[in-house]
Amino acid sequence: MYSVAVIICSPFVGNMVNRFGRRNLVSFGMFLMGFSFILFGLISNINQKETFITLALFTRFLQGFSSSLI
């Protein structure tokens, strides 16, 4: 999911650079990356298999999006 998110989100982030500026996107990407790492660490407490897998895939997608911002 990480690599898929980077491939999907990179063109959109390229267009966002002109509107928001590099510094703002990098700052937001670093904040989002930290948040997604914390969220990824907290999902280990979930016992339901389907919920765990869904949240794990979502957080990895979020990390890929954050990486494309950075």
Backbone as CSV, one residue per row, in Angstrom:
resi,resn,N_x,N_y,N_z,CA_x,CA_y,CA_z,C_x,C_y,C_z
1,MET,0.815,-1.193,0.000,0.000,0.000,0.000,0.859,1.257,0.000
2,TYR,1.989,1.187,0.652,2.881,2.347,0.729,3.309,2.785,-0.669
3,SER,3.810,1.845,-1.443,4.288,2.171,-2.788,3.152,2.604,-3.695
4,VAL,2.005,1.974,-3.558,0.835,2.344,-4.358,0.430,3.776,-4.052
5,ALA,0.444,4.141,-2.777,0.075,5.503,-2.382,1.057,6.524,-2.940
6,VAL,2.331,6.197,-2.916,3.336,7.122,-3.456,3.112,7.325,-4.949
7,ILE,2.845,6.243,-5.674,2.637,6.340,-7.117,1.362,7.123,-7.430
8,ILE,0.298,6.887,-6.673,-0.978,7.558,-6.935,-0.928,9.028,-6.534
9,CYS,-0.334,9.334,-5.409,-0.410,10.682,-4.845,0.656,11.648,-5.373
10,SER,1.747,11.152,-5.890,2.833,12.039,-6.332,2.404,13.061,-7.385
11,PRO,1.639,12.695,-8.411,1.219,13.731,-9.368,0.348,14.819,-8.739
12,PHE,-0.512,14.434,-7.807,-1.369,15.412,-7.139,-0.552,16.336,-6.243
13,VAL,0.445,15.770,-5.586,1.308,16.581,-4.728,2.114,17.561,-5.576
14,GLY,2.524,17.138,-6.759,3.243,18.037,-7.659,2.421,19.261,-8.022
15,ASN,1.122,19.066,-8.203,0.241,20.197,-8.486,-0.006,21.050,-7.244
16,MET,0.024,20.438,-6.081,-0.229,21.164,-4.834,0.942,22.061,-4.449
17,VAL,2.141,21.758,-4.940,3.328,22.536,-4.578,3.161,23.996,-4.986
18,ASN,2.598,24.232,-6.154,2.420,25.607,-6.617,1.427,26.385,-5.767
19,ARG,0.420,25.703,-5.240,-0.603,26.386,-4.451,-0.184,26.624,-3.001
20,PHE,0.457,25.628,-2.378,0.727,25.705,-0.939,2.180,25.968,-0.596
21,GLY,3.075,25.735,-1.502,4.497,25.946,-1.237,5.172,24.691,-0.702
22,ARG,6.460,24.571,-1.010,7.204,23.378,-0.596,7.320,23.245,0.908
23,ARG,7.638,24.349,1.570,7.857,24.300,3.013,6.609,23.836,3.756
24,ASN,5.449,24.338,3.357,4.207,23.944,4.014,3.885,22.469,3.785
25,LEU,4.109,21.995,2.565,3.826,20.591,2.274,4.781,19.657,3.006
26,VAL,6.040,20.029,3.081,7.003,19.186,3.800,6.666,19.155,5.285
27,SER,6.310,20.289,5.859,5.938,20.339,7.277,4.698,19.495,7.548
28,PHE,3.692,19.639,6.689,2.482,18.846,6.855,2.767,17.360,6.657
29,GLY,3.623,17.024,5.694,3.980,15.633,5.455,4.707,15.010,6.627
30,MET,5.580,15.774,7.276,6.289,15.247,8.441,5.331,15.026,9.612
31,PHE,4.414,15.972,9.812,3.413,15.804,10.861,2.529,14.586,10.579
32,LEU,2.092,14.444,9.341,1.231,13.329,8.970,1.962,12.001,9.070
33,MET,3.234,11.982,8.739,4.029,10.760,8.859,4.150,10.339,10.319
34,GLY,4.422,11.290,11.203,4.498,10.973,12.626,3.173,10.463,13.161
35,PHE,2.081,11.104,12.752,0.754,10.670,13.191,0.445,9.259,12.698
36,SER,0.811,8.964,11.454,0.516,7.637,10.916,1.378,6.563,11.579
37,PHE,2.620,6.891,11.966,3.444,5.928,12.704,2.836,5.621,14.065
38,ILE,2.351,6.647,14.738,1.707,6.432,16.042,0.453,5.583,15.868
39,LEU,-0.355,5.906,14.864,-1.569,5.148,14.606,-1.251,3.705,14.249
40,PHE,-0.201,3.494,13.452,0.197,2.138,13.081,0.638,1.339,14.308
41,GLY,1.281,2.001,15.248,1.692,1.310,16.470,0.526,0.979,17.375
42,LEU,-0.498,1.798,17.359,-1.650,1.578,18.239,-2.605,0.503,17.732
43,ILE,-2.566,0.196,16.440,-3.516,-0.796,15.938,-3.166,-2.215,16.364
44,SER,-2.027,-2.401,16.977,-1.676,-3.750,17.451,-2.576,-4.192,18.606
45,ASN,-3.290,-3.250,19.196,-4.202,-3.585,20.293,-5.572,-4.047,19.809
46,ILE,-5.830,-4.015,18.523,-7.127,-4.407,17.973,-7.156,-5.913,17.774
47,ASN,-8.218,-6.537,18.271,-8.329,-7.990,18.208,-9.122,-8.496,17.012
48,GLN,-9.952,-7.660,16.401,-10.749,-8.092,15.256,-9.883,-8.099,14.004
49,LYS,-9.861,-9.234,13.335,-8.961,-9.428,12.197,-9.251,-8.471,11.049
50,GLU,-10.511,-8.313,10.663,-10.863,-7.466,9.526,-10.563,-6.000,9.810
51,THR,-10.870,-5.554,11.013,-10.597,-4.174,11.397,-9.101,-3.909,11.427
52,PHE,-8.348,-4.858,11.949,-6.895,-4.717,12.013,-6.290,-4.574,10.621
53,ILE,-6.697,-5.448,9.703,-6.147,-5.413,8.346,-6.535,-4.121,7.641
54,THR,-7.783,-3.698,7.805,-8.242,-2.461,7.169,-7.463,-1.259,7.676
55,LEU,-7.299,-1.149,8.981,-6.557,-0.023,9.544,-5.074,-0.086,9.195
56,ALA,-4.524,-1.277,9.128,-3.117,-1.416,8.745,-2.897,-0.936,7.316
57,LEU,-3.789,-1.316,6.411,-3.673,-0.866,5.022,-3.888,0.636,4.916
58,PHE,-4.846,1.159,5.677,-5.102,2.601,5.649,-3.907,3.392,6.160
59,THR,-3.306,2.943,7.258,-2.166,3.683,7.801,-0.959,3.595,6.874
60,ARG,-0.766,2.459,6.207,0.342,2.372,5.246,0.089,3.281,4.042
61,PHE,-1.175,3.408,3.608,-1.501,4.345,2.543,-1.228,5.768,2.993
62,LEU,-1.589,6.074,4.235,-1.336,7.398,4.790,0.152,7.701,4.874
63,GLN,0.952,6.685,5.203,2.396,6.871,5.232,2.949,7.103,3.835
64,GLY,2.403,6.429,2.833,2.833,6.655,1.459,2.474,8.044,0.984
65,PHE,1.293,8.518,1.347,0.892,9.880,0.992,1.816,10.886,1.667
66,SER,2.127,10.633,2.935,3.034,11.520,3.665,4.411,11.531,3.022
67,SER,4.857,10.380,2.586,6.162,10.307,1.942,6.187,11.083,0.625
68,SER,5.090,11.052,-0.106,5.060,11.836,-1.343,5.031,13.324,-1.054
69,LEU,4.478,13.730,0.082,4.516,15.133,0.474,5.928,15.572,0.855
70,ILE,6.638,14.691,1.519,7.998,15.013,1.962,8.938,14.942,0.775
